């Protein structure tokens, strides 16, 4: 490469130069559960248009009315169809069947999987290893027509749902195959006061991110806390 070529080379893109996502409709599958409901509330409070989904539309509408802030409720299929970005916050036990049943509605959508495959026994929480490697990789296998990412794993449902808490100071690790998709999710995380979305690798690295929740549960039980994560020097 000549010195002239080097001088004309475009500067590296600022990793914190993220897109404007304020106009996107965010759907939350499993929006009547603690995590989904908490995320829906936070996004709606930040001005995002939110639809929460459930297997039963009446349950979703009741939860949406409770949240307020313009949140709508619908069954999972309608939620998927009407949303630009769909967050998967269903219980791990129903993860595969739910996504398989919505393959058509989720085609072409940006899907954000935040499910943590965990087991519980007398010793506490422990990580499960899905056949595909992780919940996110299972989602990608079941949804070949969707753009699957992984994020929002390490958030306390208690903090998310507490209306008295204005800021949640934590980082959100975002994984995915395409930079543009990851940046959309990072930008969405940044819509919630105190949060920051940080790129953390491709989907093949999702297992350890999902598994870390078992450690956070142990931290929270010992210290009576609602611990999250902060990444230093980034």
Residue pairs with C-beta under 8 A, 6 or more apart in sequence:
15 199
18 183
18 186
18 187
18 190
18 197
19 180
19 183
19 184
19 187
20 187
21 48
21 85
21 184
21 187
21 188
21 191
22 47
22 48
22 191
24 48
24 49
24 84
24 85
24 184
24 188
25 49
25 50
25 51
25 82
25 83
25 84
25 85
26 40
26 43
26 48
26 49
26 50
26 51
26 83
26 84
26 85
26 86
26 87
26 188
27 50
27 51
27 52
27 53
27 79
27 80
27 82
27 83
27 85
27 86
27 87
28 36
28 37
28 39
28 40
28 50
28 51
28 52
28 53
28 79
28 86
28 87
28 89
29 36
29 53
29 76
29 79
29 80
29 86
29 87
29 88
29 89
29 90
29 98
29 102
30 36
30 53
30 54
30 88
30 89
30 90
30 91
30 98
31 37
31 40
31 51
31 52
31 53
31 54
31 60
31 63
31 64
31 73
31 79
31 89
32 52
32 54
32 59
32 60
32 63
33 89
33 90
33 91
34 157
34 158
34 160
34 161
35 89
35 114
35 152
35 155
35 157
35 160
36 52
36 87
36 89
36 90
37 52
37 63
37 67
37 157
37 160
37 161
38 155
38 157
38 159
38 160
38 161
39 87
39 89
39 114
39 152
39 155
39 160
40 50
40 52
40 63
40 64
40 67
40 71
41 67
41 69
41 71
41 160
41 161
41 163
42 160
42 168
42 192
43 50
43 188
43 191
43 192
44 50
44 67
44 68
44 69
44 70
44 71
45 69
46 191
46 192
46 193
47 191
48 188
48 191
49 70
50 69
50 70
50 71
50 72
51 64
51 71
51 72
51 73
51 74
51 78
51 79
51 82
51 83
52 60
52 63
52 64
52 67
52 71
52 72
52 73
52 74
52 79
53 60
53 73
53 74
53 75
53 76
53 77
53 78
53 79
53 80
54 60
54 63
54 73
54 75
54 76
55 75
55 76
56 75
57 73
57 74
57 75
57 78
59 73
60 73
60 74
60 75
60 79
61 72
61 73
61 74
62 73
63 73
64 71
64 72
64 73
65 73
74 82
76 98
76 101
76 102
76 105
77 102
77 105
79 86
80 86
80 102
80 105
80 106
80 109
81 105
83 109
84 109
84 110
85 109
85 110
85 111
85 112
85 184
85 185
85 188
86 106
86 109
86 110
86 111
86 112
87 112
87 114
87 152
88 95
88 98
88 99
88 111
88 112
88 113
88 114
88 115
88 139
89 114
89 115
89 152
90 98
90 115
91 115
92 115
92 116
92 117
92 118
92 128
92 135
95 115
95 117
95 135
95 138
95 139
96 138
96 142
99 106
99 138
99 139
99 142
99 143
100 142
103 142
103 143
103 145
106 143
106 145
106 146
107 143
107 145
107 146
108 145
108 146
109 146
109 147
110 146
110 147
110 149
110 181
110 184
110 185
111 139
111 143
111 146
111 147
111 148
111 149
112 149
112 150
112 151
112 152
112 185
112 188
113 135
113 136
113 139
113 148
113 149
113 150
113 151
113 206
114 150
114 151
114 152
114 153
115 135
115 136
115 210
116 135
116 153
116 210
116 211
116 213
116 214
117 127
117 128
117 129
117 130
117 134
117 135
117 210
118 125
118 126
118 127
118 128
118 213
118 214
118 217
119 125
119 126
119 127
119 128
120 126
124 214
124 217
124 218
124 221
125 213
125 214
125 217
125 218
126 214
127 207
127 210
127 211
127 213
127 214
129 207
130 137
130 138
131 138
132 138
132 140
132 141
133 204
133 206
133 207
134 150
134 203
134 206
134 207
134 210
135 150
135 206
135 210
136 148
136 149
136 150
136 175
136 203
136 206
136 210
137 203
137 204
137 206
137 207
139 146
139 148
140 146
140 148
140 203
147 176
147 177
147 178
147 181
148 176
148 177
148 203
149 174
149 175
149 176
149 181
149 182
149 185
149 203
150 174
150 175
150 176
150 203
150 206
150 209
150 210
151 172
151 173
151 174
151 175
151 185
151 189
151 197
152 172
152 189
153 173
153 209
153 210
153 212
153 213
154 170
154 172
154 173
154 212
154 213
154 216
154 228
154 229
155 168
155 170
155 172
155 228
156 168
156 220
156 226
156 227
156 228
158 226
159 165
159 168
159 226
160 168
166 193
167 193
167 194
168 192
168 193
168 194
168 195
168 228
169 194
169 195
169 228
169 230
170 194
170 195
170 196
170 228
170 229
170 230
171 195
171 196
171 197
171 198
171 228
171 229
171 230
171 231
172 186
172 189
172 195
172 196
172 197
172 198
173 198
173 200
173 209
173 229
173 231
174 182
174 185
174 186
174 189
174 197
174 198
174 199
174 200
175 182
175 199
175 200
175 201
175 202
175 203
175 205
175 206
175 209
176 182
176 185
176 202
176 203
177 202
177 203
179 199
182 199
185 197
186 196
186 197
186 198
186 199
187 197
188 197
189 195
189 196
189 197
190 196
190 197
198 231
198 234
200 209
212 229
216 227
216 228
216 229
219 225
219 227
220 226
220 227
